[in-house]
Amino acid sequence: MPRRIAIASANPHKLQEIRAILAPLGFDPVGLDTWPDLDDLPETADTFEGNALMKARALYEAKGVLAVADDSGLEVDALDGAPGVHSKRFTPEGTHAANNRRLLALLAGVQTRTARFRCAIAVVGPGGETWDMGTCEGRIAEVPRGAGGFGYDPLFLPDETPGRTMAELEAAEKNALSHRGRAFRKLPELLARIGG
């Protein structure tokens, strides 16, 4: 019987990925839609791990359940690590299309386009709290390609799949190498750290 685990996210794309990553590990993730009375969780820290811990703490304190949260984003070397923790709100519109357009505009004429996706995962429960990180190295494409994934996936070319963006990968292939996949596969180890 899969173990039910609370994920501090209401993002349907993210939850779909997390379910696919965690199901083989024996977990049944449920999102924030399980608690419609819960207000938006805070994420005002200036680091991925800070935001992940903040969201997990808020869910744990509000509902008393072992809480798992993540915060992730794209770091582009030529932009001194931007958009970073502001990846989701890189533009006033905050849409995937607007964020991608801005990223391409800022990188116009830039030759060195190395970047990475980072995902911090945090667990908070009765036994304490802990966190870890997953990373996927790559570079930014010149134009968006592919219909899969979400966010910056159409622009991100992982080192492990030269010539194909994250959005051109099958879901299982993406989850095997993505920052989120690498972070969430550490969940059993994180739970063991806090006796969860």
N, C-alpha and C positions, 0 to 999 in steps of 0.2 A: 504494500500500500504506500503510494507516494506521500512524502511528508509535506504538509501544507506550510507555506512560508510567505510572510507578508513582504511585499516589495513596495517601497515608498515612491511609487510613480503612477501617474495617470496617463502616460504617453502610450497609446496603443501599439505603435511601431516598436518601441523599446520593449514593452511587455511581451510582444510576440517573439522577439529575439530571445529574451530572457527565458521564456517558457521552453523554447526549442533547445537552448543551451542546458537548462537545468533538468529537464525531463529525464534524460539518460542517467543523471546522477541520483534519481529517486526523489525529486522535489516537485511539488505542485504549487507554483507561484501564483499568488493573488495580488491584484493591484489595488490602488486607492479607491477604485469604484466600489469595493467591498464596504467602504465606510463613507457613504454619500454626505454624512453630516460633518465630515472632517474638512476644515479649512485648508487652503493651499499651504504646503509645507515651505518653511523658509529655506532659501539658498543664497545667502548674502556674503558668504566667505570669499576670500580671494585665492583659494586653492581648490582643486578638485576634491581632495580628501576632506577638506573643511566643509564643503557643501554636502558631501555624502554623509559625513558624520552628523551634520546639522539636521538633515532630513530624517535619518534613521532615529536619532534621539527624539525628534518631535513626534514621530509615529509611535515609538515605544512609550513615551510619556503620555500620549493621548489615548492609546488603546491598550497598553499593557501587553502587547504581543512582541515576540522576538521580531525585530525589524531589520530589513536589508535595504540599503539604498545605494545608488551609484550617482556619480556625476562624471560626465565625460565631455570631451571636446577635442578640437583640432589645434595643434601648435605648428605654426609655419616658421621655419628658421629665418627666412628673409624678412619676416614681419616681427622679429624679436619675440616669437612665441605666440603672437596673436593669431586668431581670436581667443584662444585659451578658454578661460572660464566664461568668457562672454560669447562663446560659439553660437549658442541658441539666440542670443540677442545682439548679433553683430551689426544689425541694421535696425532702424526705427520700426520697420514692418515686422522684422523677426521671422519672415517666411524663409523656407528653404531656398526658393528661387532668388529672393533679394539678397540673402546672405552669400549665395554662390556668385551672383553677379558682382557684389562688392569685392569678394576675394579675388576674382579674376581681374578686376580693374586695378586693384592694388598690386597685383603681380605682373601687370602688363610690362613686357620688355625684360622681366627678371629671368635670368638663366638658371640660377640655383634655386630649385623649387622643392627642396627636401622638407619633409613635414612628418608629423606623427599624430595618430589618434591616441589619447590617453583615457583610461577609465579607472576611476577610484571606486572601490566597493567597500562599504562599511556595514558592520553588523553591530547592533545594540540590543542587549537583552539583560535578563536578571544577573547574569554572570559578568557583566561589564561590556566593554566595547573594543573593537579592533577594526583595522582596515588594511587594504593592500591595493596594488595597482596592476593593471594590464596595459600593455603598449603594443601598437602596431606601427612600424616604420614604413615610410613610403615617400611619395612626392606628389605634387599637384599637377594635374593634367592641364593642357592648354584650353581644352573645351570640355564641357560635361558630356558623359557618355553612359548609357545604360538606363534601364527602367526599374531596377531593383533597389532595395535599401531605402534610405532617407537621408536628410541632412546633406552633408558634404560628400556622401558616397559617390555621386557621379563625377566628382573631381579628384578623388583620392586613388592613386595607383599604389597598392601595397607592393613592397619589395618582393614578396613571395609569388606574386602573379604579374610579372612584367607585361605591360601592354594592356592589362585589363583593370578597369576601375572597380571599386567595391560594388558599384551598382550593376556591373556586368557579371558578377559572380552569382552562382546559385546560393540559396540561403545557407545550406549546410557548409558549403565551401567558405563563405564569408564568416560564419560563426566559428569555424575551425581556426581562423587566423586573426580575427578581429580583436581589438582592444577589449571589447565587452565580453567576448567569449573567453579570452585569457583571464580576465578578472573574475568572472562568475564561476569558472571552473575551480577557483580557489575557495569557493564557499565551504566545502566540507572542512578544509583546514582552518578557516576562520572560525567556524562554529566550534571546532575542537579547542581552539585557543581560549574561548570564553566559556567552555562547558555547555554549549547550547545544543 
